[in-house]
């Protein structure tokens, strides 16, 4: 009498389970997904991160040199580097112009879109803080607030003239108060 061995019997029982899986396998492999575009945009994201890290480790003088060189370039994608550089140096251009140019770019990489959103908001906050430095001086005189760097000499001249006008007005008010107190 012949004895059945359990191993061949188990293999035969597994055949009905394995065969349907093989039958559904496609003879032609599907073409690979187009990853070339994703590689290019992620490379741009990585380059921008690397550029920001390098700028952060530079001296202010070196940052200024890099920014001046960047502002002379005409490539539309250079505004991404200007945006990152402007967070670290006032020599990387006008914040409003950078934000405007960034909004015109088509960004396909989600990570790049998120980074641009963060940097744009930081630039908007930087711009709004620059417009109200006097308010922060009034709130607390014990905190030293470093005046922000000016984008153009024209803006500086206008602000200086405005401050002179205000100082003159304060002097006139003091003079009037002194005259009215002497009259009493």
MODELLER restraints for C-alpha pairs under 7 A, 6 or more apart:
rsr = mdl.restraints
at = mdl.atoms
rsr.add(forms.Gaussian(group=physical.xy_distance, feature=features.Distance(at['CA:41:A'], at['CA:108:A']), mean=6.87, stdev=0.5))
rsr.add(forms.Gaussian(group=physical.xy_distance, feature=features.Distance(at['CA:41:A'], at['CA:109:A']), mean=5.63, stdev=0.5))
rsr.add(forms.Gaussian(group=physical.xy_distance, feature=features.Distance(at['CA:42:A'], at['CA:109:A']), mean=6.51, stdev=0.5))
rsr.add(forms.Gaussian(group=physical.xy_distance, feature=features.Distance(at['CA:45:A'], at['CA:112:A']), mean=5.38, stdev=0.5))
rsr.add(forms.Gaussian(group=physical.xy_distance, feature=features.Distance(at['CA:48:A'], at['CA:81:A']), mean=6.50, stdev=0.5))
rsr.add(forms.Gaussian(group=physical.xy_distance, feature=features.Distance(at['CA:52:A'], at['CA:84:A']), mean=5.97, stdev=0.5))
rsr.add(forms.Gaussian(group=physical.xy_distance, feature=features.Distance(at['CA:52:A'], at['CA:85:A']), mean=6.81, stdev=0.5))
rsr.add(forms.Gaussian(group=physical.xy_distance, feature=features.Distance(at['CA:55:A'], at['CA:63:A']), mean=6.28, stdev=0.5))
rsr.add(forms.Gaussian(group=physical.xy_distance, feature=features.Distance(at['CA:55:A'], at['CA:85:A']), mean=6.88, stdev=0.5))
rsr.add(forms.Gaussian(group=physical.xy_distance, feature=features.Distance(at['CA:56:A'], at['CA:88:A']), mean=6.92, stdev=0.5))
rsr.add(forms.Gaussian(group=physical.xy_distance, feature=features.Distance(at['CA:63:A'], at['CA:89:A']), mean=6.43, stdev=0.5))
rsr.add(forms.Gaussian(group=physical.xy_distance, feature=features.Distance(at['CA:64:A'], at['CA:89:A']), mean=6.57, stdev=0.5))
rsr.add(forms.Gaussian(group=physical.xy_distance, feature=features.Distance(at['CA:64:A'], at['CA:91:A']), mean=5.41, stdev=0.5))
rsr.add(forms.Gaussian(group=physical.xy_distance, feature=features.Distance(at['CA:67:A'], at['CA:85:A']), mean=6.77, stdev=0.5))
rsr.add(forms.Gaussian(group=physical.xy_distance, feature=features.Distance(at['CA:67:A'], at['CA:91:A']), mean=5.65, stdev=0.5))
rsr.add(forms.Gaussian(group=physical.xy_distance, feature=features.Distance(at['CA:67:A'], at['CA:92:A']), mean=4.55, stdev=0.5))
rsr.add(forms.Gaussian(group=physical.xy_distance, feature=features.Distance(at['CA:68:A'], at['CA:91:A']), mean=6.46, stdev=0.5))
rsr.add(forms.Gaussian(group=physical.xy_distance, feature=features.Distance(at['CA:68:A'], at['CA:92:A']), mean=6.54, stdev=0.5))
rsr.add(forms.Gaussian(group=physical.xy_distance, feature=features.Distance(at['CA:70:A'], at['CA:82:A']), mean=6.90, stdev=0.5))
rsr.add(forms.Gaussian(group=physical.xy_distance, feature=features.Distance(at['CA:71:A'], at['CA:92:A']), mean=6.61, stdev=0.5))
rsr.add(forms.Gaussian(group=physical.xy_distance, feature=features.Distance(at['CA:71:A'], at['CA:93:A']), mean=6.88, stdev=0.5))
rsr.add(forms.Gaussian(group=physical.xy_distance, feature=features.Distance(at['CA:79:A'], at['CA:98:A']), mean=6.29, stdev=0.5))
rsr.add(forms.Gaussian(group=physical.xy_distance, feature=features.Distance(at['CA:79:A'], at['CA:101:A']), mean=6.67, stdev=0.5))
rsr.add(forms.Gaussian(group=physical.xy_distance, feature=features.Distance(at['CA:79:A'], at['CA:102:A']), mean=6.28, stdev=0.5))
rsr.add(forms.Gaussian(group=physical.xy_distance, feature=features.Distance(at['CA:80:A'], at['CA:102:A']), mean=6.81, stdev=0.5))
rsr.add(forms.Gaussian(group=physical.xy_distance, feature=features.Distance(at['CA:82:A'], at['CA:92:A']), mean=5.59, stdev=0.5))
rsr.add(forms.Gaussian(group=physical.xy_distance, feature=features.Distance(at['CA:83:A'], at['CA:98:A']), mean=6.21, stdev=0.5))
rsr.add(forms.Gaussian(group=physical.xy_distance, feature=features.Distance(at['CA:84:A'], at['CA:119:A']), mean=6.90, stdev=0.5))
rsr.add(forms.Gaussian(group=physical.xy_distance, feature=features.Distance(at['CA:85:A'], at['CA:92:A']), mean=5.92, stdev=0.5))
rsr.add(forms.Gaussian(group=physical.xy_distance, feature=features.Distance(at['CA:86:A'], at['CA:92:A']), mean=4.89, stdev=0.5))
rsr.add(forms.Gaussian(group=physical.xy_distance, feature=features.Distance(at['CA:86:A'], at['CA:93:A']), mean=6.81, stdev=0.5))
rsr.add(forms.Gaussian(group=physical.xy_distance, feature=features.Distance(at['CA:87:A'], at['CA:123:A']), mean=6.65, stdev=0.5))
rsr.add(forms.Gaussian(group=physical.xy_distance, feature=features.Distance(at['CA:90:A'], at['CA:149:A']), mean=5.98, stdev=0.5))
rsr.add(forms.Gaussian(group=physical.xy_distance, feature=features.Distance(at['CA:90:A'], at['CA:151:A']), mean=6.52, stdev=0.5))
rsr.add(forms.Gaussian(group=physical.xy_distance, feature=features.Distance(at['CA:94:A'], at['CA:151:A']), mean=6.35, stdev=0.5))
rsr.add(forms.Gaussian(group=physical.xy_distance, feature=features.Distance(at['CA:95:A'], at['CA:123:A']), mean=6.59, stdev=0.5))
rsr.add(forms.Gaussian(group=physical.xy_distance, feature=features.Distance(at['CA:99:A'], at['CA:120:A']), mean=6.55, stdev=0.5))
rsr.add(forms.Gaussian(group=physical.xy_distance, feature=features.Distance(at['CA:107:A'], at['CA:113:A']), mean=6.17, stdev=0.5))
rsr.add(forms.Gaussian(group=physical.xy_distance, feature=features.Distance(at['CA:130:A'], at['CA:148:A']), mean=6.18, stdev=0.5))
rsr.add(forms.Gaussian(group=physical.xy_distance, feature=features.Distance(at['CA:150:A'], at['CA:156:A']), mean=6.50, stdev=0.5))
